[in-house]
Amino acid sequence: MGKKKAFVLRMDPELLAQIEKWAADEFRSSNGQLEWIINKALKDAKRLPKIKKEGDQ
């Protein structure tokens, strides 16, 4: 993935509490959980960039 960019995210406190609980249940940080949720949503929507394999041109 490479470098990561920080940004501010505003959200409902109750929503954040649920994400924090979910993260704790899966032994992740809240940030890690949000990244996982977003990554999964992009993957499910087929919106992740294609990763070139070695030898591909």
N, C-alpha and C positions, 0 to 999 in steps of 0.2 A: 504494500500500500504506500509506503514511503512517508513523506512529511505529512504532518497533520496541522490543520489550521484551527485556531481557537475562535469561537464566536459566542455572542450572548444569546441565550434562548429564554424567552419569557413563557411561562406556562402556569396554568391553574395549580395552586398548592395541593389540592386533592389529587390531581392527576400525577403530580410529581411524587406524592406520597405513595401512590400505587406503583409507580415505576421503581421507586426505592425499595419497596417491599419485594417486588418481583426480582430485582437485582440481587437482593440479599438471599432470596430463596435459591438463586442459581450461582451464588458465590461470585458475583460480578460487582463492579462499581456501578453507580448510577450512570456515569458517562459511558462505561463499557456496555451497559444494557441498552442505552439509547442508540449507540452505534450499531449494536447487533440488530435492534428493531428496524432501524433505517436500512441497513444492509439487506436484511431479509425482505423488506418491502420492495426494495429496488430489484432484488433477484426475482421475486415472485412476479413483478411487473415486467420482467425482462428488459430492464433499463440499465443494467450494469454494462460497462464497456467490455468488449471482447478482449480477452487476454491472449496475446500471441504466445504460442508454444515455441520451444527451441526448434529451429529449422524452418519455421513458417516465414513466409515473406510477404 
